[in-house]
Amino acid sequence: MNGQNRSDIKPGSAVSIVLKADQRSGKLTDGIVKDILTKSSFHPHGIKVRLTDGQVGRVKSIRS
């Protein structure tokens, strides 16, 4: 899953996100979702989340 639909992401989900600082390089950071920050049900660049370690970024993929 690509992380564009809010309904696919739940707190506790394992995801790969791209941090704001890494948007140009596209470097992914793996973590566990703590909070979902995007209010809309869909976002073309990925739903914005906060990981359990406090990092904030947009979901690029949901890991199983």
Residue pairs with C-beta under 8 A, 6 or more apart in sequence:
1 8
1 61
1 62
2 46
2 60
2 61
2 62
3 9
3 15
3 17
3 46
3 47
3 58
3 59
3 60
3 61
3 62
4 42
4 43
4 44
4 45
4 46
4 47
4 59
5 41
5 42
5 47
6 36
6 38
6 40
6 41
6 42
6 43
6 47
7 41
8 62
9 15
9 33
9 36
9 47
9 49
9 59
9 62
10 33
11 33
11 34
11 35
11 36
12 32
12 33
13 32
13 33
13 62
14 30
14 31
14 32
14 62
14 63
14 64
15 30
15 31
15 32
15 33
15 49
15 51
15 59
15 60
15 61
15 62
15 63
16 28
16 29
16 30
16 59
16 60
16 61
16 62
16 63
17 28
17 29
17 30
17 31
17 46
17 49
17 51
17 55
17 57
17 58
17 59
17 60
18 26
18 27
18 28
18 29
18 46
18 57
18 58
18 60
19 27
19 29
19 55
19 56
19 57
20 56
20 57
22 28
22 29
22 57
28 60
28 61
29 51
29 55
29 57
30 63
31 51
31 52
31 53
31 55
32 51
32 52
33 49
33 50
33 51
33 52
34 49
34 50
34 51
34 52
35 49
35 50
36 47
36 48
36 49
37 47
37 48
37 49
37 50
37 56
38 47
38 48
38 49
43 58
45 58
46 58
46 59
46 60
47 58
47 59
48 56
48 57
48 58
48 59
49 56
49 57
49 58
49 59
50 56
51 57
